[in-house]
Every structure is written in structure tokens, then in C-alpha cells.
């Protein structure tokens, strides 16, 4: 079964997001843990959460993916920013763990001139401080497009972070199609080769989720510009190969494509399902 959904707001609650998922024929979704450009968080609603669990079970939905805010930076030059990131991570993971088994996706951070090695060290130190053995879930490090001083623009940088983590079984990786294409991994002409390289450096057992996004920018642009499926430089043929690849087809996949309404996601999900081989 294709595990597919899109990014949804939970401003009206988790239950509403699940209902929106069903309305577009998806079976999972992604949501932000708090304001993506800030740190404000919606109050926990126990009634909504219990209804969400019941609804998901009745409709055979898979657990959603929680995404950390973009402003979280574990390797900032500013110690206050790093401490805030640590505080946010602690609070988010505590909430996610109380929900049950949730995966939590995060951008590794930007070293802002300190250098990649220092950035990787700071990220690993924060994660080692925050993640405890009783955390009931997985933290996913997302591969990045390579803009500015972002950490995680290569498989080697993600591997370097993973190598420094103490509780290695609590971590996985999320692969964003737009990001890896922009970072110089040719998933259009050599998907198998990219996945072989991923397996050699990181290990396909660590790959736990995919973000499906076309790219407004050409190959190796190092720019993170998402496009609707088939309206960018990656193209529909590549997405058909991705969803049917034996190493990928069982992973949960989340659309982060730019659409003004849910109809765009519904059409993309319909296309993917039509081209998915069970």
C-alpha cells in the first residue's frame, strides 16, 4: 500500500487534519510541531487527541510525521539560539512521546560561518543532551539542498552527525526529492546510483520517510524551491520510479508541494496511486 499524504495545518486540531487527509484520499499527513517561523505552540487538547486516535483507527490511517519549526538551529553561533533550540526540542519530543510512537523530522541546522565540523559537533551535542532512552519515537534528520551554511547537504554530513550520536537507534533520515536534486544527487538520470551511494554512506535501513517535491530550480542549484509534481526539473517519470522503487515504496511519503487548496494535493495523490504498483 502506498503511504501518502501532504503537509497540513493542525490549527483546528489533529482530528481535523486526519479528516482532511481522508478527503484527499491520503492515509497519513505531516504537521508542524509549532509555528514554523517561530516557536508558539498550540495547546494540547486531550479530547481532540483521543478522537483523532479513534478516527485514524477507523479509517486505517498511518501515524503522521511531526516537523520541527524552521527556526530551530542547534548549531547557531549564538549560544542563546542554541539553548532555545534545545528547549524547543525537549518540549517537542516530550509531547510527541506522550502521543505514542511519532516520528519527528528536523533540519539539522546552519553553522553560520563556524564551519561544517563545528556545526556537526554542536548538533550532535544538543541531540545527545536532549534525546533520552525512554523517547518513544524516531528523530529524522532531513537532507538539505545546500544553500548557505546549512548542514546536511551531503550524505557524508548526515553520516558524520549520526556517528556522533549516542542513542543511534533513536535516529533516522528523511530524504526530500527537491533537496537532494538541488544538492547534486541525480535522482532523475541515476536513481539507483543515488540510492546505492546512500546505502554505502548512511545505510538504507536509516531511511524512514520521503518528502515528494519537484524542483523549480535546475540540478545542482543548491536552492530549496519546491514545485508541484511534474512542474519542475525532476518530472513525473522520476516520481513514478521513486514510489515504485523496491527500496522506497514501503516508506511513508509526504507532499510539500505548493498549492493554494487541498485540490492540488488530491490530484497529486490520485496520480501517484494510479501509477503505484502493489
N, C-alpha and C positions, 0 to 999 in steps of 0.2 A: 504493500500500500504506500502511495506517495504521501509523505508527511509534509503538508504545505500550508502556509498561511502568510500573513503580512504583518507589518508593524501597525499597532492600534493604540489609541489613547485609552487609558483607564480612568479618565476624569469622571466618568459615570459609573465606575466600578468594574471589577473583573468579570462579573456576570454579564454585563452589557457587552464587553469585548468578546466574550465567548459567543453571545448571540449574533454579534456582527460577523464573527468568523463563520458561523453556520450559514448566515445569509449570503455569503460569497462562496459557499461550498468548500471552505477550508476546513482543516481539522487541527490546527494549532495556531498560535499567534505570538508575537513579540511585543513587549511593552517596556517603557522606561520606568526605572525604579522611583524616579522623581523628576522634577523639571530638567529637561536635557541640557539647558543652557544655564542652569542654576542649581540650587540644592533643595528647594522646597519640596516636601513630600506630602502626598495625600494621606490623611488619617486612615488607619486600619479600620475596616468595617467587618466585624465578625459575621454578621448576618449575610452580607454580600458574599463573603468568602465561602461560607457553608453552602449557599445557594449555587455559587459558581462550581464547587466541587460536585454537587449533585447533578447539575446541568451537564457538566463535562462527562460524567459517567454515563448519563442517559443518552448522550449524543456521540459517544465514542471519540471524544477529543483527546489529543495528546497534551501533556503538560506544556505550558507556554515557556518562552525564553525571556528572562528579565535582562534588560540592557542598562548598564550604568550611565550616568549623565556624561556628556561630552567634556564637561568642565573638570572632571576628576583627573588629576595629574599627579601620579605617585613619584615622578622624578623631576618635579619643578626645581629651579634654582632657589626658590623662595621656600624656606622651611615652614612658614605658616600655611602655604598652599599644600605642601606635602602632609602636614598634620591634619588639615581639613579633609584631604583625600582619605587619609587613614580613618578618620572619624566616620566619614560617609560610608566607606567600605564596611566597617564594623557594624554600623547600624543596618545597612542593606543586607548583609549576609545573615545577621541575626533574624531579620524579618523573613528572608527567603527560607531560612532553615525552619522557622516556625510554620511556614506554609506547607512544608513537606519537601519532597525532592524537586527542587527547581535548579535549572542551570542559570548562571549569572554571567553575562557577557560584558567584557570591558576592553576599551582601547588601552594599551599598555601605558602610554604617556609620551610626553615630549621633553627631551633633555634641555632644550632652550640654550644651546651653546656649551653645555658642560661636557659634551662628548657622549658617544654611544655607550662606552664601557661604564662610565659613571652612571648614566641613566639606567642601564640594566641592573647595576648593583642596587640603586635606590628602589627600583620597582620590586626586586626580589626581597629586599629587606622589609619593605612595607607588607608585602603579601605574607612573608614568614611571620611577621608580628601579628597579623590580623586573622589568618586562617587557622582554625583550631581543629583537632581531630574529630570533634563531635559535629562539625559542619555537615549538614545533611544535603549535599548537592555538589555540583561541579562549577568551578570558575573557569570561564573560557577566555583566553587571550586572543584578540582579533588581529589578524594580519592587516597591515595598513598599506596605504597607497604610496607612501614615500615622500609626502610633502613636508617641507620644512625640516624640523628636527624630530619628527615622530619616530618613536622606537617601534619595531615590529614590521619594518618594511621588507624584511627578508626572512626566509625560513631559518637562517642562521641566527638572527637576532632573537626570534621566538625560542629557538632551541637553547640559546645562552641563558634566557630567563628561566626556562624550565629546569635547566641543570642546577640552578642555584636555589631551587625551592626545596623545602624540607618535606612537606606532605605532598609528594608528587602525584599521588592517586587522587587528589582533590582538584587537579587541573587538566584542562583540555584546550583545544584550539577551535576557533571559528574562522572559516575561510569565506571571505567576501569576494565575489567574482570580479566586481569592478576594481577593488583594491589590488588584487593580485595581478590583474591585467595591466593596470596602471603602473604597478611596481616592476613590471618586466617579465612576468611569467606568462608565456604564450599559450594560454588555455584555448585559443581559437585554432591554432595550427598544430599544437602538440599537447593536448590534454593529458594523454598517457605519460608523456615525458615529465610534465609538471608534477603529476601525482607520484611518479617513481622517485623524483627528486625529493618531494615532500616526505615520502616514506623513508628514504635514506637518512634524511636530516632530522626530522621530527618523529616520524612514525605514524602511519595511518590510523593506528589504534588511538591516537590522541585527537584525531579529527572528529568532533562531536556535532557540529552544526554548520550550515551554509547560509550565507546571505546571497540571494539571487538578484543581481543588479546589472543592467547593461551600463556601458560607459559612454558618456558624452565626449570624452577625450580619447585620442588615439593611444595605441600601445606604447607603453613605457613613458607616459606623460608625467608620471608621479603626481597626478592631480585626482582628487576624490570628487568626481562629478557623476552622480548616478543618473541613469536614463531608463525609461520604460523598456521592457524586454523587446528586442527587435528594432529599437530606435537609436541604437548606438553602434559602437565599433565591435562589439562582441557578437551580436546577431543571434537570431532564433535557433539556427542549426547547432550552435555551440550549447545552448541551454538544453536542447533535446539530448545531446550527448551527455551532458552533466547529469541530468535527472535519471538517465538510464545506465550510467556507468556503474559497474559492479562494486566499485569501492565507495560509491557515493549514494546510491539510490535508496538506501535504508535510513539515511540521515535526515533529521528534520531540516526543512528549508524555509527561509523567511524572505519574503519580498520587501525590499526597502525602496522600491521604485517610486518616483514622484507622480502622484495622482491627486486630483482635487476631490474626487469622490471614491467610494468603495467600488463603483462600477469598473474602474480601471483594473483593480486587483481581481475582481470577479472574472473579468475577461482573461487576464493572465493565468489565473488558476485553471480556468476551463481549457486554455491552450495546453498548459503543462500536463493536465490529466489526460487529455486526448492523445498526447504523444508519449505517455508513460507506459512502458511495457512491464506488466506484472511478472 
